[in-house]
Amino acid sequence: MNEFETLDKININEECIVIDILFDNKFSQRMNDIGIIENSKIKVLFKSIFNDPTAYLIKDSIIAIRNNDAKKILVRRLNNEKK
């Protein structure tokens, strides 16, 4: 059974696959430009000192994404564990 959740719920050192991006067209294009597209793999690297933003490894680049934006990226955990 596939369970989907938002990117902000994924823990540090976990990997996930992008299922959908829930932004308007302009911001959705920005996500595409930085490599966040359907079926792309994302690894959570670390959170800033105040837990926002979070750093993600996306296609060999480290990208910081604010939690409010990460809540609009639907993903599936690769290890299928909920923590």
N, CA, C and O of each residue as an XYZ file, in Angstrom:
332
protein
N       0.840     -1.185      0.000
C       0.000      0.000      0.000
C       0.883      1.246      0.000
O       1.778      1.364      0.837
N       0.649      2.164     -0.911
C       1.419      3.397     -0.989
C       0.786      4.469     -0.124
O      -0.398      4.779     -0.260
N       1.577      5.023      0.756
C       1.103      6.137      1.566
C       1.846      7.390      1.135
O       3.073      7.404      1.038
N       1.089      8.429      0.882
C       1.674      9.690      0.465
C       1.607     10.671      1.612
O       0.683     10.630      2.425
N       2.581     11.546      1.674
C       2.602     12.609      2.669
C       3.353     13.787      2.091
O       3.860     13.719      0.972
N       3.424     14.849      2.836
C       4.112     16.030      2.328
C       5.586     15.995      2.724
O       5.967     15.361      3.707
N       6.399     16.686      1.942
C       7.850     16.661      2.120
C       8.283     17.112      3.511
O       9.287     16.623      4.029
N       7.553     18.026      4.120
C       7.934     18.523      5.445
C       7.847     17.448      6.529
O       8.393     17.640      7.616
N       7.180     16.329      6.268
C       7.025     15.248      7.248
C       8.150     14.217      7.186
O       8.225     13.337      8.044
N       9.012     14.312      6.197
C      10.093     13.344      6.026
C      11.244     13.699      6.967
O      11.612     14.866      7.102
N      11.799     12.688      7.607
C      12.853     12.884      8.606
C      14.232     13.033      7.979
O      14.451     12.647      6.831
N      15.150     13.594      8.741
C      16.540     13.744      8.304
C      17.111     12.374      7.947
O      16.876     11.388      8.646
N      17.861     12.327      6.855
C      18.504     11.137      6.290
C      17.551     10.180      5.597
O      17.980      9.121      5.138
N      16.285     10.514      5.507
C      15.350      9.683      4.765
C      15.270     10.155      3.319
O      15.552     11.312      3.008
N      14.879      9.234      2.446
C      14.699      9.559      1.041
C      13.239      9.342      0.659
O      12.529      8.533      1.256
N      12.822     10.085     -0.347
C      11.441      9.978     -0.820
C      11.404     10.250     -2.314
O      12.375     10.723     -2.905
N      10.270      9.942     -2.904
C      10.028     10.170     -4.325
C       8.889     11.171     -4.461
O       7.869     11.052     -3.782
N       9.058     12.152     -5.333
C       8.016     13.159     -5.549
C       6.852     12.529     -6.315
O       7.041     11.897     -7.354
N       5.645     12.716     -5.777
C       4.426     12.226     -6.409
C       3.712     13.354     -7.148
O       3.248     13.169     -8.273
N       3.624     14.528     -6.509
C       2.923     15.657     -7.119
C       3.396     16.952     -6.472
O       3.885     16.954     -5.343
N       3.243     18.046     -7.200
C       3.580     19.378     -6.702
C       2.294     20.189     -6.706
O       1.649     20.342     -7.743
N       1.924     20.710     -5.533
C       0.617     21.350     -5.361
C       0.730     22.874     -5.331
O       0.155     23.520     -4.455
N       1.463     23.447     -6.277
C       1.658     24.888     -6.377
C       0.907     25.438     -7.575
O       0.428     24.688     -8.426
N       0.810     26.773     -7.630
C       0.305     27.394     -8.848
C       1.372     27.252     -9.942
O       2.492     26.820     -9.667
N       1.030     27.605    -11.147
C       1.926     27.372    -12.287
C       3.280     28.043    -12.148
O       4.296     27.445    -12.501
N       3.323     29.266    -11.645
C       4.587     29.999    -11.549
C       5.547     29.308    -10.576
O       6.717     29.103    -10.901
N       5.063     28.955     -9.399
C       5.944     28.331     -8.420
C       6.234     26.883     -8.797
O       7.313     26.366     -8.508
N       5.287     26.242     -9.432
C       5.503     24.878     -9.909
C       6.653     24.856    -10.910
O       7.469     23.934    -10.896
N       6.723     25.856    -11.773
C       7.828     25.950    -12.728
C       9.151     26.132    -12.008
O      10.162     25.564    -12.420
N       9.158     26.914    -10.943
C      10.382     27.111    -10.153
C      10.847     25.785     -9.565
O      12.041     25.487     -9.576
N       9.911     24.985     -9.051
C      10.261     23.670     -8.506
C      10.848     22.781     -9.604
O      11.830     22.072     -9.383
N      10.241     22.828    -10.779
C      10.779     22.066    -11.910
C      12.199     22.513    -12.246
O      13.055     21.681    -12.547
N      12.448     23.801    -12.198
C      13.767     24.351    -12.533
C      14.866     23.851    -11.586
O      16.017     23.697    -11.995
N      14.508     23.599    -10.325
C      15.522     23.126     -9.364
C      15.531     21.603     -9.238
O      16.232     21.053     -8.388
N      14.752     20.921    -10.084
C      14.815     19.463    -10.133
C      13.731     18.731     -9.375
O      13.763     17.504     -9.286
N      12.770     19.456     -8.825
C      11.673     18.801     -8.116
C      10.557     18.558     -9.121
O       9.719     19.420     -9.385
N      10.583     17.348     -9.670
C       9.581     16.942    -10.650
C       9.052     15.572    -10.236
O       9.642     14.901     -9.389
N       7.957     15.168    -10.825
C       7.383     13.867    -10.515
C       8.421     12.767    -10.708
O       9.133     12.739    -11.712
N       8.497     11.865     -9.738
C       9.410     10.718     -9.706
C      10.856     11.076     -9.384
O      11.717     10.198     -9.425
N      11.152     12.339     -9.063
C      12.518     12.665     -8.659
C      12.717     12.255     -7.203
O      11.787     12.275     -6.396
N      13.963     11.883     -6.891
C      14.304     11.440     -5.539
C      14.842     12.620     -4.738
O      15.624     13.427     -5.240
N      14.407     12.703     -3.479
C      14.853     13.764     -2.577
C      15.319     13.127     -1.283
O      14.663     12.230     -0.753
N      16.452     13.589     -0.773
C      16.948     13.152      0.535
C      16.976     14.360      1.464
O      17.445     15.434      1.088
N      16.474     14.175      2.673
C      16.489     15.244      3.672
C      17.873     15.236      4.328
O      18.282     14.227      4.902
N      18.588     16.355      4.244
C      19.943     16.429      4.790
C      19.977     16.978      6.209
O      20.487     16.321      7.116
N      19.444     18.164      6.406
C      19.437     18.752      7.752
C      18.473     19.919      7.816
O      18.064     20.478      6.798
N      18.125     20.266      9.032
C      17.236     21.401      9.265
C      18.060     22.546      9.840
O      19.061     22.322     10.521
N      17.634     23.759      9.564
C      18.336     24.915     10.114
C      18.119     24.960     11.623
O      17.342     24.177     12.169
N      18.789     25.854     12.272
C      18.752     25.933     13.730
C      17.334     26.125     14.272
O      17.031     25.664     15.372
N      16.472     26.791     13.525
C      15.083     26.997     13.952
C      14.117     26.072     13.204
O      12.910     26.314     13.188
N      14.653     25.012     12.584
C      13.887     24.008     11.839
C      13.205     24.539     10.579
O      12.322     23.874     10.037
N      13.586     25.693     10.113
C      13.011     26.228      8.886
C      13.986     27.250      8.304
O      14.263     28.254      8.961
N      14.512     27.038      7.112
C      14.179     26.012      6.145
C      14.915     24.692      6.415
O      15.688     24.571      7.365
N      14.647     23.713      5.550
C      15.305     22.414      5.591
C      16.125     22.262      4.318
O      15.719     22.715      3.248
N      17.292     21.616      4.443
C      18.157     21.377      3.283
C      17.878     19.983      2.727
O      17.806     19.000      3.465
N      17.725     19.926      1.416
C      17.436     18.676      0.720
C      18.469     18.434     -0.362
O      18.957     19.378     -0.983
N      18.805     17.169     -0.592
C      19.660     16.792     -1.706
C      18.754     16.410     -2.866
O      17.982     15.455     -2.785
N      18.864     17.178     -3.948
C      18.035     16.973     -5.128
C      18.948     16.984     -6.347
O      19.512     18.024     -6.688
N      19.098     15.856     -6.996
C      19.932     15.746     -8.201
C      21.319     16.337     -7.990
O      21.762     17.189     -8.760
N      22.001     15.883     -6.947
C      23.374     16.280     -6.623
C      23.532     17.743     -6.240
O      24.647     18.266     -6.252
N      22.440     18.409     -5.903
C      22.491     19.796     -5.430
C      21.781     19.887     -4.086
O      20.800     19.186     -3.840
N      22.286     20.753     -3.229
C      21.640     20.995     -1.940
C      20.747     22.221     -2.093
O      21.204     23.303     -2.461
N      19.463     22.023     -1.800
C      18.460     23.071     -1.953
C      17.760     23.279     -0.621
O      17.334     22.314      0.012
N      17.637     24.533     -0.187
C      16.891     24.854      1.037
C      15.458     25.194      0.648
O      15.216     26.002     -0.249
N      14.518     24.564      1.336
C      13.100     24.800      1.066
C      12.404     25.115      2.382
O      12.588     24.411      3.376
N      11.613     26.164      2.382
C      10.842     26.526      3.576
C       9.762     25.478      3.832
O       9.242     24.859      2.904
N       9.438     25.295      5.105
C       8.438     24.296      5.476
C       7.083     24.555      4.824
O       6.403     23.611      4.422
N       6.682     25.827      4.714
C       5.393     26.133      4.081
C       5.359     25.655      2.634
O       4.312     25.243      2.135
N       6.507     25.712      1.962
C       6.578     25.230      0.586
C       6.682     23.713      0.536
O       6.098     23.079     -0.343
N       7.423     23.124      1.475
C       7.565     21.663      1.522
C       6.219     20.986      1.775
O       6.017     19.837      1.383
N       5.303     21.694      2.426
C       3.963     21.146      2.681
C       3.145     21.002      1.405
O       2.097     20.356      1.409
N       3.616     21.598      0.315
C       2.902     21.539     -0.957
C       3.534     20.555     -1.941
O       3.176     20.521     -3.119
N       4.482     19.752     -1.439
C       5.140     18.754     -2.279
C       4.752     17.374     -1.740
O       5.150     16.996     -0.639
N       3.986     16.643     -2.511
C       3.486     15.328     -2.109
C       4.514     14.265     -2.471
O       4.966     14.194     -3.614
N       4.883     13.436     -1.494
C       5.946     12.444     -1.687
C       5.533     11.081     -1.120
O       4.542     10.950     -0.401
N       6.335     10.077     -1.477
C       6.222      8.735     -0.911
C       7.589      8.367     -0.366
O       8.587      8.470     -1.078
N       7.648      7.937      0.900
C       8.916      7.508      1.493
C       9.459      6.297      0.746
O       8.698      5.415      0.349
N      10.767      6.256      0.556
C      11.372      5.104     -0.111
C      11.456      3.896      0.811
O      11.345      2.755      0.361
N      11.652      4.147      2.092
C      11.773      3.018      3.021
C      10.435      2.560      3.566
O      10.378      1.602      4.337
N       9.331      3.242      3.172
C       7.969      2.892      3.553
C       7.730      2.826      5.049
O       6.793      2.160      5.489
N       8.550      3.499      5.841
C       8.356      3.541      7.283
C       7.816      4.878      7.694
O       8.220      5.912      7.162
N       6.900      4.865      8.643
C       6.432      6.125      9.242
C       7.128      6.264     10.580
O       7.140      5.328     11.379
N       7.706      7.424     10.826
C       8.415      7.647     12.091
C       7.797      8.799     12.811
O       8.243      9.157     13.901
